[in-house]
Amino acid sequence: MEPTMQYEAVGTDEQVRDAIAQGAVTKQYLAKPQQIAGSLNRLRSTEIASYLQYKQHAYMAVSLLSPSLKTEFEQHADQELNHADQLAGRIQQLGGVPIFDLQELASKAAAIGVHPEQGTSLTEMVIEDLVLERRQVEAYSALIREIGEKDLITREILLEILAETEAHASELADFLKRSSEKR
């Protein structure tokens, strides 16, 4: 015999069904969950493209000057993958599905101007990574402004990722400044 649940303490059957269907999205959520999930999937695509680019650059950083740069590329790759995971978690919370189709990922990243690149020198690789990070900074900043106060949790997640992305861009720019001063 199955136990019957008493919903009176938590609401009507309809309220319970709505709570189950909508999860964390309540009437105080002022954004459109599917629209935000779509935007997050586009950003997630750029994070996956970044991850692939940084990993490739880490594999290719083999000169005597590159051991610390190889480590930097690997650390950035790990952070990019973590960003993609954070975004996927939020997409799921909003009732969306994180995309995983490789063609769709590449297409969405390209729409923001992010394409994995492979330079022939360490300097070219760093420049490629810097350009990619700057494109992400622009995309994150635009979405944060668009969301405003309509989705506080997504905004907080994006702000955290934006701070790390700006730090990556700054580190890469600093490396290029130091490299040009040595010439």
C-alpha positions in Angstrom: 0.0 0.0 0.0 1.4 3.4 -1.1 1.5 6.2 1.5 -0.6 9.2 0.5 0.9 12.6 0.8 -0.8 15.4 2.5 -0.2 18.6 0.7 -2.4 20.9 2.8 0.7 22.2 4.7 2.5 23.1 1.5 -0.3 24.0 -0.8 -2.8 22.7 -3.3 -2.1 19.8 -5.7 -1.7 22.4 -8.4 0.8 24.5 -6.4 2.8 21.3 -5.7 2.8 20.3 -9.4 3.9 23.9 -10.3 6.6 23.8 -7.7 7.9 20.5 -9.1 7.7 21.7 -12.7 9.3 25.1 -12.1 11.9 24.2 -9.5 13.8 27.3 -8.4 11.9 29.6 -10.8 9.3 31.4 -8.8 7.0 34.4 -9.6 9.7 36.7 -8.3 12.0 35.5 -11.1 11.6 38.4 -13.6 13.5 37.1 -16.6 12.4 34.6 -19.2 14.1 31.3 -18.1 14.4 29.8 -21.6 15.8 33.0 -23.0 18.4 33.1 -20.2 19.2 29.4 -20.7 19.8 30.1 -24.4 22.1 33.0 -23.6 24.0 30.8 -21.1 24.3 28.0 -23.6 26.0 30.5 -26.0 28.4 31.6 -23.3 29.0 28.0 -22.3 29.9 27.3 -25.9 32.6 30.0 -25.8 34.0 28.4 -22.5 34.3 25.0 -24.2 36.0 26.6 -27.2 38.3 28.4 -24.8 39.1 25.2 -23.0 40.0 23.4 -26.3 42.2 26.3 -27.4 44.0 26.5 -24.1 44.6 22.8 -24.0 46.0 22.8 -27.5 48.2 25.7 -26.6 49.4 23.8 -23.6 50.3 20.8 -25.7 52.2 23.0 -28.2 54.1 25.1 -25.6 57.3 23.1 -25.8 60.1 25.7 -26.1 62.7 26.4 -23.4 60.8 29.6 -22.6 57.4 27.9 -22.2 57.3 25.7 -19.0 55.6 28.4 -17.0 53.4 29.4 -19.9 52.4 25.8 -20.5 51.3 25.6 -16.8 49.4 28.9 -17.2 47.6 27.5 -20.3 46.7 24.4 -18.4 45.3 26.4 -15.4 43.3 28.6 -17.7 41.9 25.5 -19.5 40.8 24.1 -16.2 39.1 27.3 -15.2 37.3 27.5 -18.6 36.0 24.0 -18.1 34.8 25.0 -14.6 33.0 28.0 -16.1 31.3 25.7 -18.6 30.2 23.4 -15.8 28.8 26.4 -13.7 26.8 27.6 -16.7 25.5 24.1 -17.4 24.3 23.8 -13.8 22.5 27.1 -14.0 20.9 26.2 -17.4 19.6 23.0 -15.8 18.2 24.9 -12.8 16.3 27.2 -15.2 14.7 24.2 -16.8 17.0 24.2 -19.9 19.3 21.6 -21.4 23.0 22.3 -21.7 23.9 21.7 -25.3 26.5 19.1 -26.1 26.3 18.7 -29.9 29.7 19.7 -31.1 28.5 21.4 -34.2 26.0 23.4 -32.2 28.7 24.3 -29.7 31.0 25.5 -32.4 28.2 27.5 -34.1 27.1 29.3 -31.0 30.7 30.1 -30.0 31.4 31.4 -33.5 28.3 33.6 -33.3 30.0 35.5 -30.5 33.3 35.6 -32.5 35.0 32.8 -30.6 36.9 30.2 -32.8 39.7 28.0 -31.4 42.9 29.2 -33.0 46.4 27.6 -33.2 49.3 30.1 -33.6 52.7 29.0 -34.7 54.6 30.7 -31.9 54.0 31.2 -28.2 53.4 34.9 -28.8 50.7 34.2 -31.4 49.1 31.7 -29.0 49.0 34.3 -26.2 47.6 36.9 -28.5 44.9 34.4 -29.6 44.0 33.7 -26.0 43.9 37.3 -25.2 41.6 38.1 -28.1 39.3 35.2 -27.1 39.2 36.3 -23.4 38.4 39.9 -24.5 35.5 38.6 -26.6 34.2 36.7 -23.6 34.5 39.8 -21.4 32.3 41.7 -23.9 29.7 38.9 -24.1 29.5 38.4 -20.3 29.3 42.2 -19.7 26.5 42.5 -22.2 24.5 39.7 -20.7 25.0 40.9 -17.1 23.7 44.4 -18.2 20.8 42.8 -20.0 19.8 40.6 -17.0 20.1 43.5 -14.5 18.0 42.7 -11.5 15.8 40.1 -13.2 17.9 37.1 -12.4 20.1 37.6 -9.3 21.7 34.2 -9.2 22.6 34.1 -12.8 24.0 37.6 -12.5 26.1 36.6 -9.6 27.5 33.5 -11.4 28.2 35.7 -14.5 30.0 38.3 -12.4 32.2 35.7 -10.8 33.1 34.2 -14.2 33.6 37.7 -15.6 36.1 38.5 -12.9 38.2 35.4 -13.7 37.9 36.1 -17.4 39.2 39.7 -16.9 42.0 38.3 -14.8 43.0 35.9 -17.6 43.0 38.8 -20.1 45.1 40.9 -17.8 47.6 38.1 -17.3 47.9 37.5 -21.0 48.3 41.2 -21.8 51.0 41.5 -19.1 52.9 38.6 -20.6 52.8 40.3 -24.0 54.0 43.6 -22.5 56.9 41.8 -20.8 57.8 40.0 -24.0 57.8 43.1 -26.0 60.0 44.9 -23.5 62.6 42.2 -23.7 63.1 42.7 -27.5 
